[in-house]
Amino acid sequence: MTTLENNQLNLFPDVMLTPAPRQEQLVMSHNALVQWKSQIFDYKQKVRESKPPQQVTLFDIAPNHCDPDQIDPLNK
């Protein structure tokens, strides 16, 4: 049984994979990180406390003649 890898075409045969270089120095200061986290916390608190948006209709549509939650196709 052959593996899937043997059946695949190698589009880049000469490319050597090398790991990406890592930065040893922090990109963001401690104070900037704390402020950023605080802003995210404040935003999430506002979202949790606010009511979710309600679905509204653009046009006056007559109510349905049946309740879709009551439909049971397996009930005779």
N, CA, C and O atoms as a DFTB+ gen file, in Angstrom:
304 C
 N C O
     1  1       0.842      -1.173       0.000
     2  2       0.000       0.000       0.000
     3  2       0.893       1.244       0.000
     4  3       1.769       1.375       0.855
     5  1       0.680       2.144      -0.941
     6  2       1.490       3.359      -0.998
     7  2       0.829       4.463      -0.193
     8  3      -0.395       4.541      -0.090
     9  1       1.657       5.297       0.363
    10  2       1.107       6.409       1.141
    11  2       0.705       7.543       0.221
    12  3       1.144       7.617      -0.927
    13  1      -0.121       8.409       0.729
    14  2      -0.597       9.551      -0.042
    15  2       0.563      10.471      -0.407
    16  3       0.558      11.079      -1.478
    17  1       1.556      10.577       0.473
    18  2       2.699      11.451       0.212
    19  2       3.469      11.018      -1.022
    20  3       3.983      11.868      -1.750
    21  1       3.563       9.739      -1.275
    22  2       4.285       9.258      -2.448
    23  2       3.552       9.611      -3.736
    24  3       4.175       9.711      -4.793
    25  1       2.242       9.800      -3.660
    26  2       1.456      10.115      -4.847
    27  2       1.364      11.617      -5.109
    28  3       0.903      12.023      -6.176
    29  1       1.789      12.442      -4.164
    30  2       1.710      13.882      -4.323
    31  2       2.886      14.397      -5.141
    32  3       3.996      13.871      -5.054
    33  1       2.630      15.432      -5.935
    34  2       3.704      16.071      -6.683
    35  2       4.451      17.016      -5.762
    36  3       3.836      17.686      -4.932
    37  1       5.745      17.080      -5.894
    38  2       6.549      17.985      -5.092
    39  2       6.761      19.255      -5.906
    40  3       7.563      19.264      -6.840
    41  1       6.048      20.330      -5.558
    42  2       6.120      21.568      -6.327
    43  2       7.402      22.348      -6.070
    44  3       7.849      23.102      -6.934
    45  1       7.990      22.178      -4.910
    46  2       9.186      22.932      -4.550
    47  2      10.273      21.970      -4.052
    48  3      10.529      21.914      -2.849
    49  1      10.905      21.229      -4.932
    50  2      11.858      20.216      -4.479
    51  2      13.143      20.800      -3.902
    52  3      13.789      20.140      -3.088
    53  1      13.537      22.006      -4.288
    54  2      14.821      22.559      -3.847
    55  2      14.707      23.439      -2.601
    56  3      15.716      23.965      -2.130
    57  1      13.523      23.604      -2.071
    58  2      13.344      24.489      -0.921
    59  2      13.714      23.750       0.356
    60  3      13.213      22.661       0.635
    61  1      14.608      24.371       1.128
    62  2      14.986      23.816       2.427
    63  2      14.157      24.524       3.496
    64  3      14.150      25.754       3.551
    65  1      13.465      23.775       4.340
    66  2      12.657      24.360       5.397
    67  2      13.556      24.759       6.554
    68  3      14.361      23.964       7.039
    69  1      13.406      26.011       6.991
    70  2      14.186      26.505       8.125
    71  2      13.223      27.156       9.113
    72  3      12.235      27.761       8.698
    73  1      13.491      27.043      10.397
    74  2      12.601      27.665      11.378
    75  2      12.701      29.189      11.310
    76  3      13.748      29.742      10.976
    77  1      11.602      29.847      11.631
    78  2      11.574      31.309      11.639
    79  2      12.392      31.820      12.816
    80  3      12.372      31.222      13.892
    81  1      13.110      32.919      12.619
    82  2      13.896      33.470      13.738
    83  2      12.963      34.039      14.800
    84  3      11.920      34.616      14.490
    85  1      13.354      33.866      16.050
    86  2      12.543      34.364      17.166
    87  2      13.169      35.634      17.721
    88  3      14.390      35.785      17.763
    89  1      12.296      36.544      18.148
    90  2      12.785      37.754      18.786
    91  2      12.950      37.477      20.272
    92  3      12.042      36.954      20.919
    93  1      14.092      37.824      20.801
    94  2      14.332      37.640      22.222
    95  2      13.800      38.830      23.015
    96  3      13.482      38.694      24.196
    97  1      13.701      40.008      22.369
    98  2      13.263      41.213      23.049
    99  2      11.748      41.354      22.934
   100  3      11.161      41.033      21.901
   101  1      11.128      41.835      23.998
   102  2       9.692      42.047      23.987
   103  2       9.338      43.172      23.020
   104  3      10.042      44.178      22.937
   105  1       8.245      42.991      22.296
   106  2       7.808      43.987      21.333
   107  2       6.996      45.074      22.039
   108  3       6.997      46.226      21.604
   109  1       6.304      44.719      23.122
   110  2       5.407      45.635      23.824
   111  2       5.881      45.766      25.272
   112  3       6.297      44.789      25.895
   113  1       5.810      46.983      25.788
   114  2       6.214      47.184      27.179
   115  2       5.162      46.589      28.116
   116  3       4.030      46.319      27.716
   117  1       5.559      46.395      29.355
   118  2       4.646      45.833      30.347
   119  2       3.433      46.738      30.542
   120  3       2.302      46.254      30.593
   121  1       3.657      48.045      30.653
   122  2       2.550      48.985      30.848
   123  2       1.598      48.978      29.656
   124  3       0.381      49.027      29.840
   125  1       2.129      48.920      28.442
   126  2       1.278      48.881      27.246
   127  2       0.451      47.605      27.225
   128  3      -0.720      47.635      26.845
   129  1       1.042      46.484      27.628
   130  2       0.321      45.216      27.670
   131  2      -0.805      45.259      28.697
   132  3      -1.912      44.798      28.420
   133  1      -0.536      45.806      29.877
   134  2      -1.563      45.904      30.915
   135  2      -2.699      46.812      30.456
   136  3      -3.866      46.501      30.694
   137  1      -2.381      47.930      29.804
   138  2      -3.413      48.844      29.305
   139  2      -4.254      48.166      28.225
   140  3      -5.477      48.308      28.206
   141  1      -3.602      47.433      27.331
   142  2      -4.306      46.719      26.253
   143  2      -5.264      45.689      26.844
   144  3      -6.414      45.590      26.416
   145  1      -4.791      44.922      27.825
   146  2      -5.645      43.921      28.459
   147  2      -6.814      44.575      29.190
   148  3      -7.922      44.039      29.200
   149  1      -6.571      45.712      29.791
   150  2      -7.635      46.438      30.494
   151  2      -8.699      46.922      29.510
   152  3      -9.892      46.854      29.808
   153  1      -8.283      47.403      28.353
   154  2      -9.238      47.855      27.345
   155  2     -10.086      46.692      26.841
   156  3     -11.289      46.849      26.632
   157  1      -9.478      45.539      26.646
   158  2     -10.227      44.355      26.208
   159  2     -11.214      43.938      27.291
   160  3     -12.362      43.612      26.987
   161  1     -10.785      43.944      28.541
   162  2     -11.670      43.593      29.651
   163  2     -12.868      44.533      29.712
   164  3     -14.004      44.082      29.857
   165  1     -12.621      45.843      29.603
   166  2     -13.709      46.828      29.645
   167  2     -14.694      46.595      28.505
   168  3     -15.905      46.651      28.715
   169  1     -14.191      46.336      27.307
   170  2     -15.060      46.101      26.156
   171  2     -15.921      44.850      26.384
   172  3     -17.128      44.872      26.142
   173  1     -15.302      43.775      26.846
   174  2     -16.042      42.530      27.068
   175  2     -17.096      42.698      28.154
   176  3     -18.175      42.113      28.058
   177  1     -16.807      43.480      29.179
   178  2     -17.789      43.736      30.230
   179  2     -18.994      44.466      29.657
   180  3     -20.131      44.125      29.981
   181  1     -18.761      45.471      28.807
   182  2     -19.860      46.220      28.199
   183  2     -20.710      45.304      27.319
   184  3     -21.936      45.413      27.307
   185  1     -20.061      44.407      26.588
   186  2     -20.788      43.487      25.715
   187  2     -21.633      42.530      26.542
   188  3     -22.774      42.244      26.178
   189  1     -21.100      42.035      27.638
   190  2     -21.851      41.106      28.493
   191  2     -23.051      41.772      29.145
   192  3     -24.094      41.139      29.312
   193  1     -22.918      43.039      29.514
   194  2     -23.981      43.735      30.225
   195  2     -25.063      44.264      29.297
   196  3     -26.198      44.468      29.727
   197  1     -24.732      44.489      28.037
   198  2     -25.722      45.044      27.110
   199  2     -26.616      43.933      26.570
   200  3     -26.220      42.769      26.503
   201  1     -27.822      44.319      26.190
   202  2     -28.763      43.352      25.639
   203  2     -28.357      43.007      24.217
   204  3     -27.865      43.868      23.488
   205  1     -28.557      41.759      23.812
   206  2     -28.233      41.403      22.430
   207  2     -29.198      42.091      21.472
   208  3     -30.334      42.376      21.848
   209  1     -28.773      42.362      20.252
   210  2     -29.670      43.011      19.289
   211  2     -30.857      42.107      18.966
   212  3     -30.726      40.884      18.902
   213  1     -32.012      42.731      18.763
   214  2     -33.230      41.990      18.450
   215  2     -33.441      41.963      16.943
   216  3     -33.209      42.956      16.253
   217  1     -33.876      40.839      16.454
   218  2     -34.189      40.698      15.039
   219  2     -35.483      41.447      14.746
   220  3     -36.492      41.238      15.419
   221  1     -35.454      42.305      13.760
   222  2     -36.650      43.050      13.369
   223  2     -36.905      42.810      11.890
   224  3     -36.021      42.360      11.161
   225  1     -38.109      43.112      11.458
   226  2     -38.437      42.947      10.045
   227  2     -38.478      44.301       9.366
   228  3     -38.794      45.313       9.991
   229  1     -38.163      44.311       8.099
   230  2     -38.220      45.546       7.328
   231  2     -39.632      45.829       6.825
   232  3     -39.993      46.978       6.571
   233  1     -40.414      44.785       6.687
   234  2     -41.754      44.913       6.135
   235  2     -42.746      44.270       7.087
   236  3     -42.394      43.349       7.824
   237  1     -43.993      44.749       7.077
   238  2     -45.044      44.119       7.875
   239  2     -45.450      42.816       7.203
   240  3     -46.031      42.815       6.117
   241  1     -45.139      41.729       7.853
   242  2     -45.456      40.411       7.311
   243  2     -46.515      39.784       8.205
   244  3     -46.435      39.860       9.431
   245  1     -47.497      39.172       7.583
   246  2     -48.547      38.500       8.352
   247  2     -47.931      37.359       9.148
   248  3     -47.015      36.689       8.670
   249  1     -48.425      37.139      10.349
   250  2     -47.880      36.034      11.161
   251  2     -48.102      34.693      10.476
   252  3     -49.046      34.513       9.706
   253  1     -47.221      33.774      10.773
   254  2     -47.317      32.429      10.183
   255  2     -48.580      31.727      10.649
   256  3     -49.057      31.958      11.760
   257  1     -49.113      30.877       9.801
   258  2     -50.318      30.134      10.166
   259  2     -49.998      28.929      11.043
   260  3     -50.904      28.286      11.573
   261  1     -48.721      28.625      11.194
   262  2     -48.338      27.513      12.067
   263  2     -47.054      27.865      12.800
   264  3     -46.298      28.742      12.382
   265  1     -46.825      27.166      13.897
   266  2     -45.621      27.370      14.694
   267  2     -44.567      26.372      14.232
   268  3     -44.766      25.167      14.390
   269  1     -43.453      26.830      13.667
   270  2     -42.454      25.881      13.158
   271  2     -41.833      25.004      14.233
   272  3     -41.323      23.924      13.936
   273  1     -41.872      25.463      15.481
   274  2     -41.305      24.655      16.567
   275  2     -42.215      23.473      16.917
   276  3     -41.768      22.523      17.559
   277  1     -43.466      23.522      16.510
   278  2     -44.416      22.459      16.802
   279  2     -44.483      21.406      15.702
   280  3     -45.155      20.389      15.875
   281  1     -43.815      21.619      14.590
   282  2     -43.857      20.656      13.483
   283  2     -43.036      19.430      13.845
   284  3     -41.867      19.544      14.214
   285  1     -43.637      18.279      13.739
   286  2     -42.941      17.013      14.014
   287  2     -43.238      16.058      12.846
   288  3     -44.314      15.462      12.799
   289  1     -42.299      15.911      11.912
   290  2     -42.562      15.079      10.740
   291  2     -42.733      13.591      11.068
   292  3     -43.264      12.832      10.257
   293  1     -42.286      13.179      12.251
   294  2     -42.397      11.760      12.602
   295  2     -43.702      11.454      13.325
   296  3     -44.028      10.287      13.545
   297  1     -44.447      12.479      13.692
   298  2     -45.727      12.276      14.361
   299  2     -46.823      12.109      13.312
   300  3     -46.936      12.918      12.391
   301  1     -47.629      11.059      13.453
   302  2     -48.666      10.781      12.449
   303  2     -49.933      11.504      12.736
   304  3     -50.900      11.376      11.985
